């Protein structure tokens, strides 16, 4: 480790009592934590490796002798503990949202223009920082002590990986500084990643042990962090940078930059390559600098993240259903290589969408071996004039999804012919059509095996109906033997039918039938999500369940009513309306109902109160309530809240800085309230 002077291990010739042991354990914990901070955060070690190891062994010995004295923030927790059987789910207090992407300079400029327009200002101060290529996590500290940590998961619920996060050398298990300056409750978000040198050494160890090497540092970090044996995680030398907040109590700052400085004061590792920018021109310049520097860094970055610096302005701008309006990820130009298209084949997705896929001569691209690349749709193929046997430039879009950029025309075979998506489905030979206004071709055969398998897998998944025992192989058998030709057929399966399938014991068949029966009592949101309606994921399914209370009520909702629902945009609303126009979909819902699957949710408590039947929208800066608590107050009193103004909006609550929503409310004749007037109406004074 390179520490340069020796701190001798204190020797004890007489056995300690518990009081003496506690005193020494506290002393060792404080000393070792300070050395960890100096080495991993400040890069300024003040003790030799052997001296550090000696102190750590002494602490381990004392904790073994007095296990009740082992503290949650003990440095010994960083070496890992016994394996666990699995990861429990952990729900985020505030959703861990994704970021919208800007693929070029123009999209960053347009982002700035929208921000300035919404806030009615000439320019905005931003903070820009590298976008690390790792695994997003959330950490929870209570009274300054690390108590829980989780993966991002779907943004709303992640996996509890507390034991593994404890092993990260640079992660403080107890925050530094004056206790009065440390929040009583603190949630922070960050990225766990692996440096290039550690990645190379890990792959050497993998190969020496005759194990498969990791494709890239991100995969290595993700795989290391999700080990059931935290001792393996501890051996992988993972890094972490903290860059964002979740919920915080007893702490307030005015800007994101001040929050970054607070993170550093508390002992968190932060990325020092951030910059305060007075305007979008400065953002663009630093984004380009990061892109130029990316190859010289000791870790991977795949872009930049630009955030509005002022937290009050962030609050005014608010969030979309899946991303904040006040931040954006600027993506770097994709890494490219040249290869050859061996063939093009149409692939059928769960929704029936036909996606042309190019089978390539394998090529290394951004640390990954690529053998297939998406061609998106017929329009993209025509625009780029991509054909079979073409020599092409390929790239990983956003450093993730392989795609074909262009054909090298002077290398095209003389007998080359344009590629057309076939009129018949490759999975079922059913008719393939392209609806007006749609980019994709679709197979509209409701019995298409490719769709049925995907739909069934989605329907029974843990985040949908959660029917235990349905793996991919079982779904394939059920569809291939025609025991299941639609989702509803799941509820007709018998023990005898299942027991006759390959590798299916009678006990397993009984368990599956029991699980199918139990799913009939699943929550309404699970059924909505399980139907596979385009753009309706888990969170929006819960929003619909909370508002409408039944499938029948949701089916009767108008487009305008759906659009006025908080967090529901026009694309989701139109998709839902179109879903319920299809006779096949209605027949499926009726079939499920006939099998006893018609869940409801009691929403009566939400329609009784001072604000029953009233719809509110909030804009501008609120002095006494943040937007989330204001919406919760409205809903607790029987009202509803939305993120957008419509004819059905009854009141717009406008604080300082109200922008376009105030203008729209005036045009539509929506009554405007101050925050004080709203609080009086709600009885919150």
Secondary structure, DSSP 4 states (H G I P E B T S, - for coil): ----S--PPPP--S---HHHHHHHHHHHHHHHHHHHIIIIISS---S-HHHHHHHHHHHHHHHHHTGGG--TT-GGGGG--S--S-PPEEE-SS---B--EE-SHHHHHHHHHHHHHHHT-S---EEEEEEE-SEEEEEEEETTEEEEEEE-TTSSEEEB-HHHHHT-TTS-SB--S-GGGS-SEEEEEEEEE--HHHHHHHHHHHHHTT-PPPSSHHHHHHHHHT-SSHHHHHTT--EEEEEEEEEEES---SBHHHHHHHHHHTT----S--EEESSHHHHHHHHHHHHHHGGGSSS-EEEEEEEESBHHHHHHH-B-SSBBTTEEEEEPPPPEEEEEEEEEEEEE-TTSEEEEEEEEEEEEETTEEEEEEE---HHHHHHHT--TT-EEEEEEETTTEEEEEEE-GGG--TT-------SB-TTT--BEE--TT-SSEEE--TT-HHHHHHHHHHHHSTTTT--TT--HHHHHHHHHTTS-SSGGGGGG--HHHHHTSTT--HHHHHHHHHHHHHGGG--HHHHHHHTT-TT--HHHHHHHHHHH-BHHHHHH--HHHHHTSTT--HHHHHHHHHHHH-HHHHHHHHHHHHTT---B---GGGS-STTTT-EEEEESB-SS--HHHHHHHHHHTT-EEESS--TT--EEEE-BT--HHHHHHHHHT-EEE-HHHHHHHHT--
